[in-house]
Amino acid sequence: MVKKFRLLCIFILASWPLICFGGVRHFTFLYEAPTSTPESLELENWITWKRMTGPDRSDAVDFRHELIAVHSQSR
């Protein structure tokens, strides 16, 4: 019985690399945005919410827009 179990374990461990594969691993929780081309513009929008406590205070919501110029790198 022990010998059969040992052989089964060896078989499973030996066949494990056959079911594994390598390649590109994409992160699950992010969309992979393409990189901006040189000499282009990029617009970033930010929304920040700050929760305030107390009867005389309220929540604060901030909107921020950034226009970024992408420059080419010369070496």
Secondary structure, DSSP 8 states (H G I E B T S, - for coil): -HHHHHHHHHHHHHHHHHH---S----TTS-------TTEEEEEEEEEEE---STT---EEEEEEEEEEE-----
